Amino acid sequence: MKNTRFATGLSVLVLATSSLQGASLLDYDSAIAGSDFVSRTTAVSSALDGSNSVAFDFGAISGDATFEFIVSGDPAAGGRDGYLAVGENAGNSLRYEQWDDTGQLGFTTAGVADNTFTAAGAASPTADTHLAYRWTDATGTMDLLINGVPTDSIAGAAFAMPTGAGSLGNNAAISEGMVGTISRVTTFDSALSNGVIASHSAAWTGVPEPSSIALAGLAGLALLRRRR
């Protein structure tokens, strides 16, 4: 299985400046309200203690899909691994922490593969973080974007995103739950572009999109040159 990573100086800059002190769930909700989502929640979930879960209907999801979360947790307290989302097709799940005590985000097809994002920035988030899992069915590719920034990608996987009635934070049949809080979930039955995902994240964090930061940087350089 191939594991392709994205690493840019701009990504480091964006992550470093995303203190999230101005993070607004209401602004995120407003941004998502105007998008073509399939299902979402605007209520903060109950605290997840590693054994409980929160019911959630992911909607009719098939083929290409994008799932966005705002989530935080404690991977060390969650045991060997922790579910993030699992639907009616319970053999496929998104993981807050991938098996076995990796401390990294991932996704699993039961009996086939535990896919782990290995990039340094793909660690299971301990502070509120905007995550986007984007699945492209034709190539079996799962992209991970964190706070709007492409962070890691795994291609050639066999997987189907959670669909229909399911749960967040745990798979009750196995009891491998995460410890933490899932504040928002939004599902899309399409592969959203980097720009759209970044705009959703920016609405929540209050941090400009990467393209805006780059343009601002260029403008600043131009201003400096004029002053010389």
C-alpha positions as CSV (number, residue, x, y, z in Angstrom):
1,M,0.0,0.0,0.0
2,K,1.4,3.4,-1.0
3,N,1.6,6.3,1.4
4,T,2.2,9.7,-0.1
5,R,2.9,12.7,2.0
6,F,2.4,16.4,1.5
7,A,5.0,18.7,3.2
8,T,5.4,22.4,2.4
9,G,6.7,25.4,4.3
10,L,3.3,27.1,3.8
11,S,1.6,24.2,5.6
12,V,4.0,24.6,8.6
13,L,3.2,28.4,8.6
14,V,-0.5,27.9,8.6
15,L,-0.4,25.3,11.3
16,A,1.9,27.4,13.4
17,T,-0.4,30.4,13.1
18,S,-3.6,28.5,13.8
19,S,-3.8,29.1,17.5
20,L,-7.6,28.7,17.2
21,Q,-8.1,31.3,19.9
22,G,-10.8,32.9,17.8
23,A,-12.4,29.6,16.7
24,S,-16.1,29.9,16.2
25,L,-18.5,27.0,15.8
26,L,-21.2,29.4,14.8
27,D,-19.1,30.8,12.0
28,Y,-18.4,27.3,10.8
29,D,-22.1,26.4,11.0
30,S,-22.9,29.4,8.8
31,A,-20.3,28.5,6.2
32,I,-21.5,24.9,6.0
33,A,-25.2,25.9,5.8
34,G,-24.6,27.3,2.3
35,S,-22.8,24.2,1.1
36,D,-24.1,21.0,-0.6
37,F,-23.8,18.8,2.5
38,V,-25.6,15.4,2.9
39,S,-25.8,15.4,6.7
40,R,-24.5,17.4,9.6
41,T,-24.8,18.1,13.3
42,T,-24.6,21.5,14.9
43,A,-24.9,20.2,18.5
44,V,-21.8,19.5,20.6
45,S,-21.7,15.8,21.3
46,S,-21.7,14.2,24.7
47,A,-18.3,13.6,26.2
48,L,-16.8,10.3,24.9
49,D,-15.3,8.2,27.6
50,G,-14.0,5.3,25.6
51,S,-17.1,3.1,26.0
52,N,-20.0,5.2,24.9
53,S,-20.9,6.5,21.5
54,V,-23.2,9.1,19.9
55,A,-25.8,8.1,17.3
56,F,-25.4,9.9,13.9
57,D,-26.9,9.3,10.5
58,F,-24.3,9.9,7.8
59,G,-26.9,10.0,5.0
60,A,-26.8,8.1,1.8
61,I,-23.0,8.1,1.0
62,S,-21.5,6.2,-1.9
63,G,-18.4,6.6,-4.1
64,D,-16.5,9.9,-3.7
65,A,-17.1,11.5,-0.3
66,T,-15.7,14.1,2.1
67,F,-16.3,14.1,5.9
68,E,-15.4,17.0,8.1
69,F,-15.0,16.9,11.8
70,I,-14.1,19.3,14.7
71,V,-12.6,17.0,17.3
72,S,-10.3,16.7,20.2
73,G,-9.3,13.8,22.5
74,D,-6.8,11.9,24.5
75,P,-5.3,9.0,22.4
76,A,-3.3,7.7,25.4
77,A,-6.5,7.3,27.5
78,G,-8.5,5.6,24.7
79,G,-6.9,2.2,24.8
80,R,-5.5,0.4,21.8
81,D,-7.4,2.5,19.3
82,G,-10.4,4.7,18.9
83,Y,-13.3,4.9,16.4
84,L,-14.1,8.3,15.0
85,A,-17.0,7.2,12.8
86,V,-18.7,4.0,11.7
87,G,-22.0,3.5,9.7
88,E,-24.3,0.8,8.6
89,N,-21.4,-0.7,6.6
90,A,-19.6,-1.4,9.9
91,G,-16.6,-3.1,8.2
92,N,-15.4,0.4,7.2
93,S,-14.5,3.0,9.8
94,L,-12.6,6.3,10.3
95,R,-10.3,6.2,13.2
96,Y,-9.4,8.9,15.7
97,E,-6.4,6.7,16.7
98,Q,-5.4,3.8,14.4
99,W,-4.7,0.4,15.9
100,D,-2.4,-0.4,17.7
101,D,-1.6,2.6,20.0
102,T,-0.2,4.5,17.0
103,G,-1.3,7.9,18.2
104,Q,-2.1,8.7,14.5
105,L,-5.3,9.2,12.5
106,G,-6.4,6.5,10.1
107,F,-9.1,4.4,8.5
108,T,-9.8,0.7,8.5
109,T,-11.4,-1.9,6.4
110,A,-12.0,-4.9,8.7
111,G,-10.0,-8.0,7.7
112,V,-8.3,-6.0,4.9
113,A,-6.1,-3.2,6.2
114,D,-5.6,-0.7,9.0
115,N,-4.5,2.4,7.1
116,T,-2.4,4.8,9.2
117,F,-1.5,8.4,8.3
118,T,2.1,8.6,9.2
119,A,2.9,12.3,8.6
120,A,4.0,14.1,11.7
121,G,1.0,16.4,11.5
122,A,-1.4,13.6,11.4
123,A,-1.2,12.7,15.0
124,S,-4.5,12.2,16.9
125,P,-5.5,15.8,17.8
126,T,-5.5,16.6,21.5
127,A,-6.9,20.1,21.0
128,D,-10.0,21.1,18.9
129,T,-9.0,20.5,15.3
130,H,-10.8,20.7,11.9
131,L,-10.3,17.3,10.1
132,A,-11.3,16.5,6.6
133,Y,-11.2,12.9,5.2
134,R,-11.6,13.0,1.5
135,W,-12.2,9.8,-0.4
136,T,-11.7,9.4,-4.2
137,D,-13.3,6.1,-5.1
138,A,-11.7,5.6,-8.6
139,T,-8.2,5.6,-7.2
140,G,-8.9,4.3,-3.7
141,T,-7.3,7.4,-2.3
142,M,-8.0,9.0,1.1
143,D,-6.6,12.5,1.6
144,L,-6.3,14.0,5.1
145,L,-6.5,17.8,5.5
146,I,-6.0,19.3,9.0
147,N,-7.2,22.8,9.7
148,G,-7.6,23.2,5.9
149,V,-4.1,22.1,5.0
150,P,-3.3,18.9,3.0
151,T,-1.4,16.8,5.5
152,D,-1.2,13.2,4.2
153,S,-2.6,10.8,1.6
154,I,-3.0,7.1,1.2
155,A,-3.7,5.6,-2.3
156,G,-4.7,2.2,-3.5
157,A,-6.9,1.4,-0.5
158,A,-10.1,-0.7,-0.4
159,F,-12.7,1.3,1.5
160,A,-16.2,2.7,1.6
161,M,-17.0,5.8,3.7
162,P,-19.6,5.3,6.5
163,T,-23.1,5.5,5.3
164,G,-26.6,5.5,6.9
165,A,-27.4,5.2,10.6
166,G,-24.2,4.8,12.6
167,S,-22.3,6.2,15.5
168,L,-19.5,8.5,16.4
169,G,-16.7,7.8,18.9
170,N,-17.1,4.0,19.2
171,N,-18.3,0.8,17.6
172,A,-20.6,-0.7,20.2
173,A,-20.1,-4.2,18.9
174,I,-16.4,-4.1,19.6
175,S,-16.1,-1.4,22.3
176,E,-13.0,0.3,21.0
177,G,-13.9,3.9,21.7
178,M,-12.1,7.2,21.7
179,V,-11.8,9.5,24.7
180,G,-12.7,13.1,23.8
181,T,-15.3,15.3,22.2
182,I,-16.6,15.5,18.6
183,S,-18.1,19.0,18.3
184,R,-19.1,18.9,14.6
185,V,-19.6,16.4,11.8
186,T,-20.5,17.2,8.2
187,T,-20.7,14.7,5.4
188,F,-20.6,15.3,1.6
189,D,-21.3,12.8,-1.2
190,S,-18.5,14.2,-3.3
191,A,-14.7,14.9,-3.1
192,L,-14.5,18.6,-2.1
193,S,-11.6,20.6,-3.5
194,N,-8.7,21.8,-1.2
195,G,-10.0,25.3,-1.6
196,V,-13.5,24.5,-0.4
197,I,-12.3,22.5,2.6
198,A,-9.9,25.3,3.5
199,S,-12.7,27.9,3.4
200,H,-14.8,25.8,5.8
201,S,-11.8,25.5,8.1
202,A,-11.0,29.2,7.9
203,A,-14.6,30.0,8.8
204,W,-14.1,28.2,12.1
205,T,-10.5,29.1,13.0
206,G,-10.7,32.7,11.8
207,V,-7.3,32.1,10.1
208,P,-7.1,33.1,6.4
209,E,-7.0,30.3,3.8
210,P,-3.5,29.3,2.7
211,S,-4.0,31.0,-0.7
212,S,-4.9,34.2,1.1
213,I,-1.8,34.0,3.3
214,A,0.3,33.5,0.2
215,L,-1.2,36.5,-1.5
216,A,-0.8,38.6,1.6
217,G,2.9,37.6,1.7
218,L,3.4,38.6,-1.9
219,A,1.7,41.9,-1.3
220,G,4.0,42.5,1.7
221,L,7.1,41.7,-0.4
222,A,5.9,44.1,-3.1
223,L,5.3,46.9,-0.5
224,L,8.8,46.4,1.0
225,R,10.3,46.7,-2.5
226,R,8.5,49.9,-3.1
227,R,9.8,51.4,0.1
228,R,13.5,50.6,-0.7
